[in-house]
């Protein structure tokens, strides 16, 4: 899997090697973000069911200031952290290892864009 566009264009990111976690395909990411258009001015994205972080990382690469990632699976959460670290994006990311429903009940933050691929 790779980052499609932006400052990290063509950089590869790890995927989660589990049947219960599947990555958003590059073609789907490309179509989604092309439909959304420029992300400059969008300051905070929430990536629910983050998995390896493909959608949130794509948003960060395309100009979003910060991203919050929510992933409940411990193996996926580890890969997510590794991907953000490898791309030097940890300073712009907040990570939660919890399920999406619990996170949404507990959070009071607001977001400019919410992406999810459960």
C-alpha positions in Angstrom: 0.0 0.0 0.0 1.2 3.5 -0.7 0.4 7.2 -0.1 -1.3 8.5 -3.3 -0.5 12.2 -3.2 0.9 15.1 -1.2 4.1 15.4 0.8 4.4 11.7 1.2 3.4 10.7 -2.3 4.5 7.2 -3.3 5.8 6.3 0.2 4.9 2.8 1.1 3.1 2.0 4.4 2.8 -1.3 6.1 -0.5 -3.2 6.1 -2.1 -5.4 8.8 -1.6 -9.1 8.1 -4.9 -10.3 9.5 -8.1 -11.6 8.0 -10.1 -9.4 10.3 -8.4 -6.2 9.1 -8.3 -5.2 5.5 -6.7 -2.1 4.0 -8.4 0.5 2.0 -7.3 -0.1 -1.6 -5.2 2.6 -3.3 -7.8 3.1 -6.0 -10.5 3.7 -3.4 -8.3 6.2 -1.5 -7.5 8.0 -4.7 -11.1 8.3 -5.8 -12.3 9.4 -2.3 -9.7 12.1 -1.9 -10.1 13.3 -5.5 -13.8 13.7 -4.8 -13.1 15.7 -1.6 -10.7 18.0 -3.4 -8.0 20.1 -1.7 -7.8 19.6 2.1 -5.9 22.8 2.9 -7.9 24.6 5.5 -9.2 21.4 7.0 -7.3 21.3 10.2 -8.4 18.1 11.9 -9.4 14.7 10.5 -10.8 11.8 12.5 -9.9 8.3 11.1 -12.2 5.7 12.8 -11.5 2.0 12.3 -8.1 3.3 11.3 -6.4 -0.1 10.7 -2.9 0.8 9.4 -3.9 4.4 9.0 -4.2 4.7 5.3 -7.0 7.2 5.1 -5.7 9.5 7.9 -2.2 9.3 6.6 -3.4 10.3 3.1 -5.2 13.3 4.6 -2.1 14.4 6.5 0.0 14.0 3.3 -2.5 16.2 1.5 -2.4 19.1 3.9 -4.5 18.4 7.0 -2.8 19.8 10.1 -3.6 17.0 12.5 -5.3 13.6 12.6 -6.9 11.5 15.3 -6.7 7.7 14.7 -9.0 5.3 16.5 -8.3 1.5 16.2 -9.3 -1.2 18.7 -7.2 -4.1 17.3 -3.8 -4.3 19.1 -1.9 -5.6 16.0 -3.4 -3.0 13.7 -2.7 -0.3 16.3 1.0 -1.4 16.4 1.3 -1.1 12.6 -0.5 2.2 12.6 2.0 3.6 15.1 4.9 2.2 13.0 3.5 3.8 9.8 3.1 7.2 11.5 6.6 7.0 13.0 8.2 5.9 9.6 6.6 8.9 7.9 7.6 11.3 10.8 3.9 12.1 11.4 3.6 11.2 15.1 3.8 14.9 16.1 0.6 15.6 14.0 -1.3 12.5 15.2 -3.2 11.4 18.2 -3.8 7.7 18.6 -6.5 5.9 20.6 -6.6 2.1 21.1 -10.3 1.7 21.7 -13.4 0.9 19.8 -15.1 3.6 17.7 -18.3 3.7 19.7 -16.6 4.2 23.0 -14.4 6.9 21.5 -17.4 8.8 20.0 -19.3 8.7 23.3 -16.3 10.0 25.3 -14.9 12.6 22.9 -15.8 16.3 23.0 -13.4 17.2 20.1 -14.7 18.5 16.8 -13.4 17.5 13.4 -13.4 19.0 9.9 -13.4 15.7 8.2 -14.3 12.2 9.5 -13.2 9.2 7.4 -14.0 5.5 8.2 -13.7 2.2 6.5 -14.9 -0.4 9.0 
